Amino acid sequence: MHAGHRPAKQGLYRPSNERDACGVGFVAHIKGKKSHDIVSKGLELLTNLTHRGATGYDPKLGDGAGLLMQLPDAFMRKEAAKLGIALPAAGQYAVGNVFLPQDAKNRAA
């Protein structure tokens, strides 16, 4: 594929949905070892991509850039217990972020 050329519309693919990805970073331990050093390096990476990390045209607005990381099961159990939630075995539950409309009418829809 040549620069500026996009494949034709087909199936669920829509060329109009294409966006330019100006920066992506990935930090991991090749054997899956968990460490705070990986998080620190991820934060450093994000800082080096300040235009992706919440300081685009308006420093008060973010574009969704951030870190995706695994949270320890012990931490999740502690926080869930505070809310009266009993979690299943480790590896049998998931966590997600949901962004809902702020006004009540749209939130109820």
N, C-alpha and C positions, 0 to 999 in steps of 0.2 A: 504494500500500500504506500502511496506517495503522500507527502505532506499536503494537507488541504483536501485530500480525497477521502470521502466517506463511502462505505458500502451503501447500496440501494436499500430502500425500505423493504423489509421482508419479515414475515411472521410477526413476532412481537417487537422486533427491532425497529426503532424510529430514529433516523439520523438527527432529527430536531432535538432529541434528548441528550445528545453528546455535549459534554462539557470538558474544558481543558483542565487537566490535573497538574497544577504547578508545583506540587511538592508532596512527596510521600516518604515516610521513613519506617523502618522496621528494625526492632532490637529484640533479640532472643538468645537464649543459651541453646546451643546445638543439641544438647542432651536433655533439654527441658528443665534444667535446674532453676529453682526459684531463688531470686535474690533481690535485695533492695538496689543493688548496683544497676540492674537492668532497668528499674523504674527511674533511677537517677539519669541514666543515659537517655532514656526516652524523654524525660523532661528537658534535657540539654538539646536533644534533637528538635523538640517542639519550639524551644527558645530560638534556635537557629532558623526556624521557619516562621518568624513572627508574623509575616503577612498571611500565614495559614492559621496561626495560633491566637486569634482574637484581636489582631490589630490591623485589619484591612483598612478600608476607607474610613471606618468609624471605630476607634479603639474601644468603645463601650459595647460593641456588638461582636459576637463570635460567629464563626462560620461552621461550627460543629467539630472543628479540629480538636483533638485531645488524645488521651491515652486509652487504649483498650487493654485491660489486664485481668488476670485471674485473681479473685479474692479468696483468701484462705477459708476453708470450711469452718474452722473454729470461730473466725470473725463473723461469718454469716450466721452461725448458730447462736452466738451471743446476741447479735442484733435482732434476730428473729424472735428469740426468747423474750426480749424486752417488749415485743408487740404481741406476745402470746401465740406465736406461730411455731408449730412443731415441724421441722424440716425432715424430709426423707433422708436416706443414706447419701453420703457424699457421692457426687456424680449422677444423682437421680433428680436433681432440681436445677433450675436455671434462673438467671436474673436478667432483667432488661430495663431499658429506659423507654418511657413513653412521653411524648410531648403533646399535651392536650391544649385545645383552645382556652384562652384565659377568660373569655366572656361566657357566662352561664348558658346562654341560648345555644351557642355553637357547641359547647361542651356536652350538653344534653342530647344533641343530635346524633 
